[in-house]
Amino acid sequence: MDARTETIVDGDTAPDFATWLARRLDGDGRDGELWAHGEREVTRGRLREETARAESLLAAHGMGPGSTAAVQLPPSFTLLWSVFALWRMGAQVMLLDPRLTAAETSRLIEVCEPQFHLTSGQEPLRVAGFRDQCEVVVRRRPSGHAARTAHRLLQFSSGSTGLPKVIGRTGESLLAEIGRFGRLDGMPRRGEGVLLLSSLVHSFGLIGGVLHALNAGSALHFARRPHRGELHQLLTERGLAAVFGVPAHFDLLSRNTGDDVPHGLRLAVSGGEIMPAEVYERFARRYGVRIGQAYGMTEVGIIATDLGGTVPPPAVGVPAPGIHVTVRDGTLRLSLPENPYVYGEHTGRYTDGWLDTHDLCTTDPGTGALTITGRVDSVVAVGGLKVDLSEVESVLEAHPAVTEAVVVYGEAIEAHVVLETRAGRVSSRDLVAWCRARLSPYKIPKAFHFPAALPRTSNGKLIRNSELLHAARERVGRRKVATL
């Protein structure tokens, strides 16, 4: 076979999701084949044994076909074979990030009403580094309900505006996305190693990383912590062919000192956020590999890809196989057979078979490549004039002393800016002068805040909600706010 993996979705012969999973766990008798490597190696044979063991333990707690289980475990092999066991049993899995606070967890539990809640007994985690195994505490919820839909997986939107949505994926939907990844040229293939840094509870890490690897026969590798030296060492010592992550991971790797280049590294793919041009260029200089893009959303999974990084950001590549898109009123829309939202219609997002991504988009008439230029909800009216807050962010991030910026609008435009620690004293007046040379006066922020770091959602996206940003500043402290 070439770089593409044989598709698993083949018309009437396609298996149901539980059958597909059972076949992949069996591995065609390749029990000794490496499945994953954390602190220790795990073969496909051990994966099958641990999944069967987890299935027996969960069944002893009363779980079975149609059960609903919220799984909130740290990134670990235990998390993965627990999810596999629940799917094999015919249960509906609700994935919760272990870093959620008790209040955030309670809100989602109350909405979805699962019968069981699986935790490590140590929530919330402050750092979700990978570990081989963890304890599993099963809590039965007498008020929970059995599955009321055919969805095999419930996930949540990033909630960057503070309003996460519950999204359902059927077995057919998951199989279709695994098939899309399998048809992409360049995806990891049998025998290749992948450093998987993307979150295991979100779509790209779970489906493009874990389930694709299970389907293709590639081996997953995990890091204990996102330290640039450790990540570089894993790539080098294990001879890995690919690394999947978010822009922050590639920023770390690109800052690694030294001249050694990992032998065999051929693929670097980023998802979750638009890749900063500076990181894209720095990584290419350091490793000789251009970062590819995997653009998607929880509601559908992968939408468009440019795995080889042939076009620089903010371009995200061409639509993935089987994905049908259109640009209407400047925003990208996707054709979907059903509403992806399990609870609530979310009026304005899904209409007549089309999902509005709320991403501002243009298409290249020659190649069909998509370029994401911002968000609909980033455009505000100031004194009757339109301001794209993402444009203001881009101008601020171009300042040599600024590492990150989020611009929001309440009573006025305000900027939350993280400064380079070695940049020396940079004042709000300096940033205003910078903006005046590049923006119309009505686009310039009226207030600047200087947090040590910007808060992010559980899957690493920057929060762009004014109330949540101010609440985060109150928790961690802040420098004096400069108001103009």
N, C-alpha and C positions, 0 to 999 in steps of 0.2 A: 504494500500500500504506500501511497505518497504521504505528504504531510497532512492530508485530510483523513479524518477518522470515518469509518463506515457509518452511515446514518442508521439510527435505530428506529426511525419512524418511516414505515414503508406501507402506506395505505392500509388495506384490510389486514395485513399480516402483523401490524404493530402490536406488541404485547401491552397489557395494562401495566400500570406503574409498579404494582407489587410484584408482578411476574418479571418485569425487566430488572428490578432490584435484586430479586432472588438469583437470577441468572448471572448478574455482575458479581454478586457476592461469591457465587460458586467459582467464578473465574476460569471455567473450562479446565479445571484440574491443576491450575498453576498455583498451588498452595504456597510454594516457596518464593513466589514473585513479590518484590517489595511493593507494598501499598503506600506506606507513609513512614516518615522518619522525623521524630522529635528528638528527645534525649535518647530514645531507643528506637530501633527499627521494628516495624510491624509488617508482617507478611500478610498476603491476602488470606492465607489459611487462618491466621490468628484473628483477622478481622471477622471472618465468618463465625469463628468460635465465640468471640466476644459478643457479636450481635445476637447469636442464639442464646447466650447466657443472659444478656440484658433482656431479651424477649421473655425468658422464663421468669426472671425476677419481677418484671413489670406485670406479667400476667398474674403473678401471685398477689399483687396489689389490686387486682380486679380489672385491669385494662384489657381491652380486646377490640374487635371490630366495632367501629362507630364511636369509640371513646374519644374524648377530647383532652389533650394534655398540653399545658404550657411548659415549655422547656427553657429554663434559664440557668444554664450551666456555663462555666468558664470555657474559653477556647481549649479544646482537649480532644484526645481520642475518645474519651468517655462521652462527650457531647455527640460526636459523630455516630458511634455505634448505638447510642440510645435513640437517636433520631431514626437510624436505619431500622432498629427493632420496632419502634412504634409504627413506622410505615409498613413493615412486613405484616404487622398485626392488623392492619387496616384502620389504624387510629388517625385522627386529625391532629396535626402538630402545629402548635402556636409557638413561634420562636421569639423569645424575649432576650434582649441584650443584658448580660449580667451586670453592666455598669449603671443600669437604671436605678434611680432612687426608689425608696419604698413607696413614695407617693405616686411616682410615674408608673410603677409596677401595678399598684392597686387600681389605678384608673383603667389600665388596659385589661386587667383581670375582670373588673366589674363590667366592662363592655362586652368581652368575649365569653365570659362565664364558663371556663373550662372545668372539667370534673377533677383534674389532677394538676398539681404544680410541682415540677421537678426543679430543685435547686441544689446548690452545693452547701447550703446552710451558712454561707458567709457573704450573702449579698448585703448592700451592693459592693461590687469590686471597684477599687480605685484604679487599678491597672489590670487590663485584661490580657496579660501575656500568656503565651501558649504553655500548657503543661500536659504531660502525657496522660495522666489520669486524675480524677477528682472524686470526692465522695458524692453520692446522689441521695438526697433527702426527698422522699415522695410524700406530698401532702394531699390528702383527699379533701375535696371541697364538696360538702353535702348539697350546696346550692347550685353546683355546676350542672350543665346540660350536655347530653350526648350530641354528636354532630348533627346539625340541622341542614347542612349543605354537603355537597360531594367534594368540597375542597380538601386536598391532602395537606396543604400548607397555608398557614395564616402568617402574614408579615405586616410590617408597618412602614408607612412613608417616613422619610427622614425627619419630618416635623421641624424643619428649619424655621418655620413661622410659628411654632409652638402648637400646631394642630395636627398631630399624626393621624393618619387614616388607616383603617384595617383593610388589608388587601388579601384576597383569596386566590390560590393557585390550585387548579385541578391536576390530577395525574396526567391528563392529556396535555395540559399546558406545560407541565414540567418536562415531559418527554419531547414535546415540540422544541422547547428551548435547548435541551441537550442535543437534539438533532441539528439545530442551527449552529451551535458551537462546533459540532463534529464536521460540518460542511465548510468551515472557514479554513482557508489555506493558512498554514503556519501555526495552528494550535498545537500544543504539546501532544506527542504521539507516544506509542508504546516504548518503554524503556527510558524515556527522558524524565529528568527530575525538574520539579517546579517548586520554587520558593514561594509559598502562598502566604502573603501578608494581609490580604483583604479579609474583612470580617466574615466569619463563618455563619453569621445569622442574617446576612444580607445577600442579595441575589447574585452579584458577580462572584463573590467568594464561594458561596454554596453551590451554585449551578455551574458557572464557568470554571470554577476551581475544583471543588470536591466531586461533583457528579460527572463532569466531563472527564476528570482523571479516572474515575471508576469505570467509565465507559471506554476510554481510550487505552487504559493500561499504563498511563504515565504515573510517576510516583510523586507524592506530595512531601514537601519538607517544610518544617515550621521553626520559627525562631522564638526563643524564650522572651525576648524583649526587643523593642525597636531601637537598637543601638547600631549606629552606622558601622562600627568595627565588627560587631557580631554578624550583621547582615552580609557584609562583604566577605567575611571569613566563610560563611556558609556557601556562598556562591562559588568561592574559590576552591575550598577543600572538598566539596562534594561534587564538583564538576557539573553544576546545574545548567540546564539549557534555557530556563525561563524564570522570570520573576513577575508576579502579579501583586499589585498594591494600589495605593492612592498617592496623589502627588506628594504628600508629606514623606512617604517612604523613599520616593525617588530623590527628593531633596536631600534626605539624610545620606543616601548612597552616593550621590553626586559630590558630596562634601568630603568623602573619604580620601585621606591623603595616601601618597605612595604611587608607584608606577605600575604595579602588578595588575593585570587584567584577567578576570576569570576565564579559564579555557573552556570553550564550548558554549558560553552564553550567547544566545542568538535572538532572544525574544524578551521584551520588557513591555508590559501592558498595564496601563493605569485606568482606573474607573472611579466613579463617585463624584469627581469634580473636574472642571476644566483644568488642564495642565498649564501652569505658568510657563511662558516662553523661556524664561531664564533657566528654569529647572530642566526643561526639554533640551536646551542647548548645552548646559553644563554636564548633564548625564551622557550625552552623545560624545562630548569631548573626553570624558573620563573613561567610558567603557566601550566606545566604538559601536554602540547600539542605540538606535533612535527609539524613543518611547512611543509605543502604539497606544491607541485610544480604544476603550470599550465604553461606549455611551449607551446608557439604558436608564430604566426607572423600575422601581419595585413593582409597579402595576403590570408590567409586561416582560421584564427582564431585559435582555440585550436588544438594542434597537439598531445601532450602527457601529461599525468597527473600521479601524485602520491599524491593523496589528503591526504592520511594518513601520509605522510612523513616517509614511511617505509624505504626508502633508503636515505642516506644523500646526499647533493649536492657534486659534480655537476651532479649527476643522476637526471633525470627529469621525470622518470616513463615510462609507456608503452603507445603505441599509443592509442589515443581515439577511440571509436567505429566509424567505417566507414572510418578511416584514413589509407591509405596504404603508407608505406614508404620503402625506400631502402637506403643503404649506398654505394655510388659509389665514388671511388677515395678519400675516407676518409670523404666525405661530405654527409649530409643528404639530400635526395630528396623526394618530395611528389608527389603523383599522383593527378592531378587536371584535370577536364574535359575541362577547358578553361583557356586562359591567364588571370591572375587577373589584369594585368596592363591596365588601360583605355587609357592612353596617352603614346605612345612609347612602343616598343617591349621589351626594356631592354635585349638586346641580351646576351645570356649566362645564363639567369635566368630561362626561360621557354622554353623547347624544347621537342617535341614529347610527350606531355602530362605529363611531369615531371618538377616540379619546384625545382631548386637548392636553398636551404636555405642559402648556404654559411656558414653553421655551421659545424664545424668539429665534428664528432660524432662516437661513438662506441656503439655496442649493446651487451647486456649480452646474451650469447647463451642459457642460461637456462630459464631466465624469459622474455627475449625480451625487457627489460628496456633499454632506451636510456640514454646515458651520453654525454653531450655537453662539449667538451674539449677546444673549442676556435672558432675563426672565420678564414675563409680562408684569408680574407683581413688583418688578424693580422700577417700573415707569410710574412716576407720580406727577401731579400737577402742582406747580408752585406759582401762585399769582396768575393762573391761567396759562402758564407755560409748561411744557412737558420736559421732565428731567429723567434721564435714565440713570438710576443710582449706580448701576454697574459701570457706566462710563466714568463717574466720579471716583469709584474704587480703583479703576485702572490707572487713572491719573495719579492718585495718591501712591499706589504700589510702584509706580515708575520712579518715585523719589528714592535716591540712593540710601536714605536712612530708614525707609519703611520696609518692613518684612511682610506685613499683612494689614489689610484694611477691610472693614465692613462699614457701609454707609446706609443709614436708615432714615426714614422720614416720619416725624411725629408732628409736633407743632412747627418744626423747621427741619432742615437737613442737618444731620449730625454724623460725625465720623468717629469710629472706634478704631484706633490705629496702634499697631505694635511696632515699636522702634527697634532697630538693630542695636544690640547692647554696646557695641564698640563705636557707635556713630557720634558720640558726644552729645552735647546739649542741642536738642531740636525743639523749637517752640511751635505753638499753634500759629504764630505770626509767620514763621518760616514756611509752614505748609500752606497758609493762605496766599503768600506771595508766589509759591510754586503753582498753586491752582489758578491764580489770576492770569498767569502767563499762558495757561492752557485751556481754561474754561470760561464760558460766559459768566458774568457776575451772579446771575440768579442760580447757578449750579453749585456755587461754592458753599461748603458746609458752614453753618453758623455756630456750631459747637464741636469741639474736639475732645475726645476722651483717650487716655493713654494707658490701657490695661497691660499687664505683663504678658498676657496671652488672651486670645479670643476663645470664647466657649464654642464647643462643637456638639453636634448631635451624636448619638451613639454609634453611627456609622461614619463619623469623621467629617461631616459637612459643617461648614460654618453656620452658626445661628444668625438669622437676619430678622429677629423680632426685637423691637426696642425694649419692651418690658423684660424679656429674658436676658438681654444684654446688660441692662442696668442691675437686674437681680444678681447676675454673676459677678458684677463689679462689687456689689455690696458684700458678697460672700468672701471674696479674695482680697479686698482692699484695692486701692487705686491711687494714682497720682492725682494731683489737683486738676479738676476739670477746667479747661480753658474755654470760656464762652465769649464770643465776639459780638 
